[in-house]
Amino acid sequence: MRVVIDTNCFVAIIPKRSIYRPIFDAYRQGRFELAVSTEVLNEYSEIFTKIMSFEISENIIELILKQPNTLNSEIYYYWNLIAADNDDNKFSDLAISTNSDFIISLDKHFDILKTIPFPKVQVIGLDDFLAIIS
């Protein structure tokens, strides 16, 4: 299974005391693939650095890059399906280009993807993904 994780959800799975930490642990155990791109990694780094130390942020990015179940891909075609927040398109374009099973997000801007028949992009929340990997 391959997924794209929106930044807000990635932030939620990192803390050891988070109820969503099993998602991060499952990723580290190689139980699913994480698709990333340079744009997504840059956003992760920017947001991580705002809420944690620079060193911890860099360690997490390094971990992502070193994980054998990380698919680092670049986007060559931009679908621009999310008009409400163009910045979110990096996640949907990545999911399409990597044929990901899900985008994991709590952002309501992604709801528009439910109404678009092609290309089909399935968006689920943290609770649903936690249930899938449990």
Legacy VTK file of the C-alpha trace (Angstrom):
# vtk DataFile Version 3.0
C-alpha trace
ASCII
DATASET POLYDATA
POINTS 134 float
0.000 0.000 0.000
1.303 3.432 -0.953
0.171 6.679 0.665
0.795 10.403 0.604
0.559 12.057 4.010
-0.495 15.693 4.240
1.730 17.767 6.502
-0.929 18.300 9.179
-1.306 14.545 9.556
2.426 13.882 9.523
2.808 16.305 12.403
0.111 14.361 14.286
1.777 10.942 13.892
5.233 11.904 15.189
4.785 12.473 18.956
5.342 9.327 21.010
2.216 10.064 23.039
-0.013 10.662 20.017
-2.871 8.238 19.496
-1.756 8.228 15.853
1.850 7.235 16.627
1.170 3.636 15.466
1.011 5.059 11.924
4.539 6.442 12.211
5.710 3.172 13.776
4.082 1.161 10.953
5.873 3.360 8.421
9.209 2.794 10.142
8.490 -0.961 10.151
7.933 -0.866 6.382
4.255 -1.782 6.519
3.348 0.795 3.874
5.122 3.011 1.360
5.263 6.765 1.787
5.353 8.792 -1.421
7.170 12.126 -1.196
8.509 14.751 -3.568
10.917 17.620 -3.151
7.968 20.007 -2.758
6.369 17.841 -0.072
9.643 17.365 1.794
10.257 21.111 1.711
6.841 21.740 3.234
7.417 19.055 5.877
10.743 20.650 6.766
9.274 24.154 6.919
6.401 23.149 9.203
8.452 20.763 11.361
11.003 23.516 11.993
8.226 25.846 13.187
6.969 23.397 15.825
10.130 21.538 16.864
13.842 22.155 16.895
15.765 22.399 13.648
17.768 19.286 14.613
14.682 17.166 15.225
13.125 18.408 11.995
16.258 17.515 10.045
16.408 14.081 11.706
12.848 13.309 10.649
13.498 14.416 7.061
16.681 12.311 7.016
14.753 9.320 8.358
12.147 9.737 5.612
14.841 9.865 2.942
16.657 6.801 4.306
13.605 4.594 4.795
13.592 1.855 2.127
9.795 2.163 1.887
9.936 5.836 0.904
9.166 6.506 -2.738
10.829 9.799 -3.639
9.232 10.989 -6.844
9.054 14.210 -8.782
5.922 15.681 -10.304
6.001 16.256 -14.057
2.335 16.904 -14.711
0.220 19.237 -12.616
-3.481 18.420 -12.483
-4.361 21.411 -10.264
-7.519 19.748 -8.959
-7.748 21.742 -5.721
-8.682 25.320 -6.564
-9.484 26.332 -2.966
-5.825 26.010 -1.936
-3.314 25.600 -4.751
-0.641 24.643 -2.225
-2.517 21.367 -1.572
-2.125 20.335 -5.204
1.403 19.102 -4.511
-0.148 16.255 -2.514
-2.848 15.322 -5.011
-0.431 15.551 -7.955
2.022 13.331 -6.067
-0.689 10.791 -5.256
-1.688 10.630 -8.918
1.864 10.409 -10.272
2.839 7.642 -7.819
-0.440 5.745 -8.115
-0.919 6.026 -4.355
-3.809 4.277 -2.681
-4.629 7.183 -0.366
-3.903 10.730 0.614
-4.102 10.946 4.376
-5.414 14.369 5.309
-7.790 16.181 7.608
-7.841 19.265 5.344
-11.321 20.004 3.976
-9.816 21.369 0.750
-9.214 17.760 -0.293
-12.973 17.029 -0.181
-13.258 18.268 -3.775
-11.363 15.146 -4.859
-14.377 13.017 -3.897
-16.368 14.693 -6.688
-13.767 14.248 -9.431
-14.198 10.963 -11.321
-10.821 11.087 -13.074
-8.140 10.903 -11.967
-9.534 9.149 -8.899
-7.783 10.109 -5.671
-9.018 8.661 -2.407
-8.612 10.814 0.698
-8.959 9.354 4.185
-8.380 10.693 7.659
-6.016 9.523 10.351
-8.636 7.436 12.152
-9.499 5.527 8.985
-5.867 4.894 8.126
-5.124 3.810 11.682
-7.942 1.268 11.372
-6.506 -0.009 8.077
-3.024 -0.613 9.461
-4.224 -2.046 12.780
LINES 1 135
134 0 1 2 3 4 5 6 7 8 9 10 11 12 13 14 15 16 17 18 19 20 21 22 23 24 25 26 27 28 29 30 31 32 33 34 35 36 37 38 39 40 41 42 43 44 45 46 47 48 49 50 51 52 53 54 55 56 57 58 59 60 61 62 63 64 65 66 67 68 69 70 71 72 73 74 75 76 77 78 79 80 81 82 83 84 85 86 87 88 89 90 91 92 93 94 95 96 97 98 99 100 101 102 103 104 105 106 107 108 109 110 111 112 113 114 115 116 117 118 119 120 121 122 123 124 125 126 127 128 129 130 131 132 133
